[in-house]
Amino acid sequence: MPALEPLLLAAGLAATALTLLSAGLAGFRLAKHRAAPQREALRIISGLTRDGLKQTAPQSSDRLARAALTRIWALTDPVITRQRQLLEQNGELQRRYGQARALIDLMAEFNETMQLAAVLDRLSFGLSRFFAGDGVAIWIRASQGQFELAVKVAEEFPSSLNPHDRWVSTVMAGDVGLVLPFWLDREMPCMAAPLLDAQAHRIGIVALTSRRRPAYTVEDGAFLRTVIGHAALAIQNATMYEFIDTLSRVDPLTGLQNRREFDRLLQQALADAQQAGQQVSLIMADIDHFKGINDRFGHQEGDRALQQIGRLIQSVPRRATDGAFRIGGEEFAVLMGDTDKSGAVALSETLRGVTEGAKLLASGGPVTVSLGVATFPADGIDATALVAAADRALYQAKAGGRNRVEAA
């Protein structure tokens, strides 16, 4: 009996151990089963992405896990909303930065020229770039009141606008509203604003049309006016420069080109004629007894005679290569490209006869002119020689009795 006690004790211990192991396995299985929803929630959370948060919260069969996921998704909504706002603000800032850089570049382009046509050209192409290649047109108010097309980009536009047209009047008033221009297809959106100079004078119209966008926005209109405002000073400077440049090239009394322009254009005409193998004729004209006109009728009548002769001489040139000039007190010149001597002599004789028959003075007294003709290259191969030949012919006409034409 005593020998059996150890065996019974060992058997009891083994049974107890087996019971504990079975209970532990059962507990582990139960814990694993109960923790499955939590592990699934943790798996979902650990695999979250930014796009995943934008979707609805995933469902779970476990109440606590479902509540936790719902709470997490609820907390992320303000973050996502703020992120969206920041992205939109960043996009707006990027757009404004791009516009500011484009404006700076455009202002630099304006500074490269003092010609109005070049300023308007840069303005139109700059606007087209700003608005992704949209059509742009700029009309300038002419002396007759019409608006003449100065430049266009990407689309076709009318060459002139009637100032009394409803759309034109509305744009110049600064309120485009819903009025559509007569020349535009109604399927195309249009945006327009007055073109201003530095004094805020409305000197023209800028218009844009698009085949890419459904409509222009209020922000687009504001930006257009901003660009026009920045261009105003460049336009004013170019206009002033051209006015001063014109004064430096034109005789203020007769409106003819002056001696400076005569020297420049004569050199250019001779170079072009030499390259093309053509002739150039030069007519020099001088009012006969001009000092006597001043002495007898006064300088006011003398100025009137100069103006009338200037108008007659200005009618002689017929082509872009021709030009009329006042090169001295009572001395004039006519430059005629691609014209031989016989043609120049015939025109000179016509001018002489018209002058003789016209009543250029208020008193009705006669005014006559003497003319000399020389032709390149026969009478001179350069400007100095050609002018000298025409001057000699003019002297011969004076010495021969005046009111006549002589050729070199």
Helices and strands as residue ranges (DSSP letters): H 4-46, H 50-53, H 63-110, H 116-130, E 135-141, E 147-153, E 160-161, H 166-172, E 190-196, E 202-209, H 218-249, H 259-276, E 280-287, H 290-297, H 299-314, E 323-326, E 331-337, H 341-357, E 369-376, H 383-399, E 405-407
